[in-house]
Structure formats: C-alpha cells, structure tokens
Amino acid sequence: MMTRLATEGVDEMVDGTGQVRLHWRRVLGGLSTLSDSLANRQRRLDQAFEDEGVRSILPGAQGSYESGTTDGLWRCDPIPLPLSAAEFAELEDGLGQRATLLEMLLEDVYGRQDVVDTGHLPPALVFNNPGFLRACHTSRPPLHPRLNFYAADLIRGPDGRWRVLSDRTSGAAGAGLARENRRILSRVVPEMFRSVQIRPLRPFFDLWQESLQQATPLGRPSPNIALLTPGTGSPQWLEHMFLSRELGCTLVEGGDLTIRGGVVYLKMLTGLHRIDVILRRLEGRMIDPLELNAGSLLGVPGLLDAVRNGAVRIVNDPGTALGEAPAIMAFLPGLARYLLGENLRLPSVETLWLGDDDARAQVLRDPQGWLLRSATDGTAQPVHLPDLSAEARAAWLEKIAARPGDYAALASTPPSLAPCARGDELVPQAVILRMFLVKSGGAWHAMPGGLARHLEPGQLTGHLPTRGVSKDVWIMAEGSEHIVGPAAALQVQLPIRRTYGELPSRTADNMFWLGRYIERLETGARLTRAIILRLGRSMPLPREHLELQLLERCLAASYLNDPDAEKKGMPLNAAIISSIRDGGAIARLLGHVSRLTELVRDRLTGEMYASFTHMLRAASEEAAHGPGTLDTLAHTMASIQRFSTLVSGLAAENMVRGGSWLFLDMGRRVERAALTADHLAIVLDQPEARWERGLHLALELCDSAITYRSRYFTTVQPAPVLDLVVADESNPRALAFQLTTLRSLLSNIGGGGDVTLKAQAESLIRMAQAVVSDVVQRPDSTAALGLVAPRLVALAEGVRALSDMVFRRYFALLPVVRAVGVEQEDEAPAALLGAA
C-alpha cells in the first residue's frame, strides 16, 4: 500500500527536534501492514458505521463525505491519535486535580459560599449563571459528592503542552461514542491493533459501573440504576443508548418515572419498580418542573424533593453545570491555592473575565489575539472580533461596554495538527481532544483513551457536534504498568427470573405500534401487488374488473389510499403510484416504521437493527426515487414484503420471549386480525352471482390458495373457505390463528395477564368459530354467506376494542373498563392504577 503523507504542520507526530515520536512510528508501522488501500478501509469503516446506525441518528439520513453531503453523519478516521503512557499519566494527574478542585468549588457554592465571601470568585459568575440552581443550595453537608463524572476538552499549544479549553462537569457527551469508535475500528482495521499494544477501554466502564452501584443512598446490594435521557429527539440519544448498555442501566425518559411517597419509581408493565440511582443526561434545570423549569415536559415532578430526602441519587448533581462557565477558568489558579493549597498542574487556555477593568483593557488593546465568549454559557461559540464586519464589530463593542461582566476572552491558540486519512493520503488536520474521568474508590480515574475530533469552523467549544470526523485515542501500553479496574466484590446470589413484564410501559407501547405499522405496511404491499397484477393485463376480464373494485375498497378500508383520488379524477394506477410518494399512505407508513425502529433501538441487537434499517432504507429509496411505473412499484412492494418477512424471522429466532417480543408480536396479531376481518367482510359481501369470486379473493388475500387446493382441489365452497381463513387455528393467516395467539400473549404478561383482556380474546375466538359453524350447519351454505359480512365487521370492531383495552391497561396504566358487577381476579395494584 502506497500512502503519501503531507508532513507540513503535523506537529502531533514530531517532537521538539523534528523527529517522529516513537508512538507515532508504531502507528505508521501498523498502517504499512494493511493489505489494501487506506481509502478502501475508510469506505469499509464508513459502511460499518452506517450499517450499525452510528453514522446517522435516523435510518433515513443519507449522505457521503465524497459527495460533500455530511448532514447527520458521524465518521471515524481510521488513523488514531496516539498518546504515550507518560503523557497520559501527566494528563490523568492534572485532570484529576481539576476534577477535585471543581468538586470542592461546587460544594462550596451550593453550601457555605466562602469563595464568594472571600472574593476568590465574583458573585456575578455564580448568581447570574444559568447553571446555578438555587433549589440545589443547602446548608446541610451533602450526603454524596456532587461530581462523579468529569470531562475536559484539551488542545496542544505551540509549546507542545496540553491546555484545557473547557471543563465539562454536567454530563459530557462522547464516552459512548469513543467506545463505539474503538469497537468498530478494531474490527475493520485489525492489523494496526496487532502491531501496537494499547490500553483497553473496558476497565474504565467497569469502574464507572461500580461507582454508580456504590452511589445508592440506601446502600442496597443490588441497586436499580436508570439513565435519564431527553429521548430520541436529543442529538446525543444514540450515545445514551450505548452507555445504558455498557453500564447496565435502564434507559428511561422523564415520562417513564413517577414519584410515590417521596420515592422514584419506573412505570413497568407489572407495576412500579424503585429506582435508586439516576445517571443524568438531561439538563439539570429541566429535571423537575415543580422547582426548576416549570415549562419542562422532560423532567419528573417532585424529583428534587426525593433527592433531598435521600431516596435517590442523581449523578452528576443537577447544579453541576455551573462549573462549565468559561469565565471561571480565569479564577481556577487562585481557587486551587485557596481550596487545595496547591498550584494548578494542568493549565487552562489563557482566559480573562471582562468584568475586570484591567482584563477588559488588555483585550480591547489587542483584539487580534483573543476570542470573545459568554462568561457563563459554556455552549456558546466564541467570536473573533477582527473577522467581523465593521458594523458587527461595533455592535459587539457596544454589548461589552454595556455589560462587560457577561463576557470572557479566550486567548487565540492555534491547535495542534494530526494526520487524517483523505483517500490514500495523510493530510494535517487541527484536532481537539476530549478526555473522561470517573470517581471510584475516592480517586479520579481517566479513560485510557478518549474522543478526538477534527476542528471545523465554529466547533471550537460548545456541545459535541452531531456530525463531523472523530478519532480513536490510543494510550500506549507499557510492560510495567497496571490496569486499574474495580475491586473484586462479594457477589450476591441472584434469583432466577423469567418474567414477561419487565418492560417500561413506553417501550411496550412503541413495540406494539411498531408491530401494527409493519403489519399494515405488509398488508398495503400485498393489496397493491394484487392490484398491479390485474392492471398489468392488456385485456382484463369482467371478473378482474370486479376484483379491482373490491381490492380498491380494501385499500380504502385500511386507509391505504388517497381519499381524494376519486375527486381528482385520478385513475387507479396513478392513485396507487402516488401512495408511495411523499405524503402518500405507504410513504407515511415507512416513516412511522422508521421512527419507531429508532424509538426501540435499545431493545434490538446490533445485527437486528442493521438488518431492519438496511432493508428499510432500500424500500424507502425505491419508493421515493423509483421511475413511477407499475413494474417498479411492484418491485417496491416486494421489497416491503421481504422487509416484513425479515422482521418476523428475526423476531422469531433472535428475540427472547420477553416483553419486547411479546408486544411486537401482539401488535402484529391485532393489526392482522382487524384487517383480515375487514377485508373478508368486503370481498364476501356479494350477491349470490358473485360469491365465487369473493371466495377466490378471500383465499388470495389470506395467502391460503395453495393450502385450499391441497385439501379440496379446485372446488370452491363457502364452508371450507371460511373454515380455512377464519376458524383454522393452524393457518397463520387465518383470523382464529391471530386471536388464539393474542390470547396466549395476553396470558404471558406478568402473573398471568389481565382477566378482562383474556375474556375479551376468548369472546372473539368464539365469535370467529361461530361464523363458520353457522355456515356449516345451514343446508344452503351459499345463502348463509349473506350473514357473514356483518359478523366479520363486528369481529373487526371487537379486535380494535381489545387494542384499546391493552392501551388502557398496559400503556396508560389505567384500569380496564368493564361492566358493573364483573369482578377481576388479579386486580392491578393500587399504585399501578394511579400511576398515569
């Protein structure tokens, strides 16, 4: 493999004498062992990130770096950023001291406030800081440290020293992404890992997990830990899912939690489960709408009160965002001497607070060398005055003159450059390094790695961007060093558990509707293919015109057609083609399935998620960009049916028969039962002269024609057809099969399911069997067909009523509506019924 390296300005690789550093020589040596081109490995790496969903937040997000369309994309450079063991040890020591200092500062600011009284920190940087939450102030000594997890953004200056650009004390993003970078990179470029000995990341996550388990306020041996996320709308939701898996946490949103008697509970299908520790990934001011942001829909009312009473521990404390104020960095050297009695070992990038007259004069004399930042908002991007127009620069100067204490100045320090893959070349690129630390056993431990990213315009500080190029960070392993991990602990014998109700109600709801939408999508594809088959014939027979009318009515009954197509004078072929375009019924269903797949992603394995999204993307692309002919539409419908079959197969073979599988399958059975009853009612509601065509179409819609011929040859009669498509419990397309499966699924929830729900399922099974038995018993079965359609309509309504009952009982956590005087043996606990 030939790789050209543009060395000009690449100072991460060279030392003060201009020689390539030893650890970089090892990395370049591993790079030379690749069996194919660097560009090909980059493509494989991008493909791996896309297949596993790391590259984009939503399955439909498209783009490529080659074409320049990178919106929504996250990429990992195949060239890592290596650090020597000695350099890492120095950084770990300096960052550990900063974390301890910030921890003491937060304890003081939310307690005695000595640093404000003594003048070591201006009051304006505390009380005007949006990160300062007055509800967290207390005069009592805290039960636990406010800071458990800490991160810092660093850049290497021209003198070769690392400096801290930003402190991250609230809940910095990136640790989960660093883990995914390492996992996928080691699979795609294994040669480099074989040639270089680096420290693993797994012990850091073990330490983190242990620290969370020890954080429980009650000292319970097996605490329940939840990771609180804003939800799938958050740009960091993907990482929240990764972290919940790595740390063994339950991924929850605010709506999943409730407070009962001052205790935090997770709303599960089987009741309320106590939560002991919350790993917070929601902004502190949003966690409790009763005491903080009253407009927050993401928090849990009463959560802060539960924290004060010691019923739950939040990591990090909600008020820790105060430590991220940029202007505080200007006072950290003095605070280190005051609080620690030590000098700051790892310096910050030079920072001045413009509320100080001398500092403001210094910046205004030479604005070329400074970047302006908000004094208290660590997420705001800096501004370089010389880069602005004269009008914009004058406006900024007016703001500073009016309220100088609202601004800080950051010394303009050019970051170091590191080699980055571009095709088969290595080119220099400015990089920033984010390192992560966790407190365990009273000491701070750094992740032996981190997340480096290429600096793009406007990305120097602030939140971790949702798109861009990152680098895996390698810490070189030395033979004499020890890997720090959690101490061995006495393990409590765990009881065997095989439960079906250990699932948050929100997740069960999403699984249920994912199943329903997938089934609705498959039904739409099946009906559309049946229509295309008949439209494609040059000389349709009269019976085919009748079948087209019936199939069109089936589409309308399933809300799978354009209701205004007839008013627009749109022919049937144009109407079904429009259904897959933007805004069409099939296109909307694809969007619903895509959205719900993301919502339940934390319940799917990587292989299942990749398989789901790969075929979903393919079907969506065909639907959106096909040439719009009946042939291409038929191919798209076949892709949709293959996707549905894939989901069924993966669910059957890869999902444990627990709550996730149960509600996914329940959703499919409910939808298939209701649609089957609707469609059979339509095709069988015919005068006697047309009943034979209706029976043939019933067999086709239930995919049972081959089975019927194998049993009864070519003779089509009402009783055998109805038995096969309505009452045969061995036919997976029959109505009775769906209903008996529903009864079984409902019986497997929790301690045997809800009696009222099971009774409703039993009633529907008897109704389906009665439809067939009445036809069989009548001497003239043909005449009996006239009574079947209304009974099938009633069956469809009964199935939808059962769906509503499932919603009330398991998703809304309300008691099932039932008639007066009907008793329920396994009444839901009072706490569960009042949890809505």
HUCOR-V454080 format. One line per field, one symbol per residue. ss: DSSP state (H for helix, E for strand, L for the rest). phi: phi as a letter, one per 20 degrees, with the letter a starting at -180 (. if undefined). psi: psi as a letter, one per 30 degrees, with the letter a starting at -180 (. if undefined). Layout:
# HUCOR-V454080
ss->???
phi->???
psi->???
This chain:
# HUCOR-V454080
ss->LLLEELLLLLLLLELLLLLELHHHHHHHHHHLLLLLLHHHHHHHHHHHHHHLLLLLLLLLLLLELLLLELLLLEEEEEEEEEELHHHHHHHHHHHHHHHHHHHHHHHHHLLLLHHHHLLLLLLHHHHLLLLLLHHHLLLLLLLLLLLLEEEEEEEELLLLLEEEEEEELLLLLLHHHHHHHHHHHHHHLHHHHHHLLELLLHHHHHHHHHHHHLLLLLLLLLLLEEEEELLLLLLLHHHHHHHHHHHLLEEELHHHEEEELLEEEEEELLEEEELLEEEEELLHHHLLLLLLLLLLLLLLLLHHHHHHLLLLEEELLHHHHHHHLHHHHHHHHHHHHHHHLLLLLLLELLEEELLLHHHHHHHHHLHHHEEEEELLLLLLLLELHHHLLHHHHHHHHHHHHHLHHHEEEEELLLLLEEEEEELLEEEEEEEEEEEEEEEELLEEEELLLLEEEELLLLLLLLLLLLLEEEEEEEEELLLLLLLLLLLLLLLLLLLLLLLLLLLEHHHHHHHHHHHHHHHHHHHHHHHHHHHHHHHLLLLLLHHHHHHHHHHHHHHHHLLLLLLLLLLLLLLHHHHHHHLLLLLLHHHHHHHHHHHHHHHLHHHLLHHHHHHHHHHHHHHHHHHHHLLLLHHHHHHHHHHHHHHHHHHHHHHHHHLLLLHHHHHHHHHHHHHHHHHHHHHHHHHHLLLHHHHHHHHHHHHHHLLLHHHHHHHHLLLLLHHHHHHHHHHLLLLLLLHHHHHHHHHHHHHLLLLLLLHHHHHHHHHHHHHHHHHHHHHHHLLLHHHHHHHHHHHHHHHHHHHHHHHHHHHHHHHLLLLLLLLLLLLLLLLLLHHHHLLL
phi->.dcedeefneefedefeneffgffffffffffefecfffffffffffffffenffcfdgefcqbffenedgneccdffefdecffffffffffffffffffffffffffecfmffffenfbfgfedfeeffedffefbeefffbffdccbbbecceefenefceebedderfepffffffgfffffeecfffffececffeggffffffffffeegfdmffcfedcdedfoffffefgfgfgffffdmeeecdgfedbdcmmdecefdfeqddfddcdeecdggfdebffddefefddecgnffffffemebddcfggeffgfefgffffdfgfffffedmcefedfeggcceffefffffffffcffecdecffdefefffcdgfeeffffffffffffffcffecccdffdfffdcfcfcmeddcfbfccdddcccebmnceceffrqcebfedgncfcnfffebqddcfdddfedfeedeecfffcfeefeffccdddebggffffffgffffffffffffffffffffgeffefcffgfffffffffffffffeldcefeffffmefffffffffefgnffffffgfffffffffdgfddfgfffffgfffffffffffecffndfffffffffffffffffgfffffdddffdfffgfffffffffffffffgfffffeecfgfdfffffffffffelcffffffecmdfdcgffffffeddffeefdefffffffgfffffeeleoneffffffffffffffffgffffffffdffffffefgfffffffffffffffffgffddeldfffbffneecfdgfggfffeef
psi->kkkkjjfkgiffflafggkklefeeeeeeeeffkfaleeeeeeeeeeeeeeggffkekffklllfefgjgkfkkkkkfjljkkleeeeeeeeeeeeeeeeeeeeeeeeegcfhefeefgfkkeffdfgkffjjfffkkfkkkflkfkfkklkkklklfgfkkkkekkjfeiklfeeeeeeeeeeefeeifeefffkjlklfeeefeeeeeeeeffkffgkeilkkkjjlfaffkfgeeeeeeeeeeghlkjlleffllkjhgkkkkjlefakkkkekjjkgkkefffjfefcjfgkgfajkgeeeeeefgflkkklkfgffeffkefffffeeeeeeeefglljejllkkkkkffkeeeeeeefeifeglkklkffjffkklkjefflleeeeeeeeeeeeeifffllkkkjjkllklkkkjbgljkkkklkkklkkkkkgglkkkkibajklkklkggeaalklflaklkkkkjkkkfflkkklkkklkkkkklkkilfgikkeeeeeeeefeeeeeeeeeeeeeeeeeeeeeffkeiklefeeeeeeeeeeeeefghgljfgeeefgkleeeefeffflkfleeeeeeeeeeeeeefgefgkleeeeeeeeeeeeeeeeeeeglfhleeeeeeeeeeeeeeeeeeeeeeeffkkiaeeeefeeeeeeeeeeeeeeeeeeeffillefgeeeeeeeeeeeghgeeeeefegbfkjleeeeeeefefjffjffleeeeeeeeeeeeffkbhglkeeeeeeeeeeeeeeeeeeeeeefkejfefffffeeeeeeeeeeeeeeeeeeeeeefefhlkkkllkfklkeikkkeeefgg.
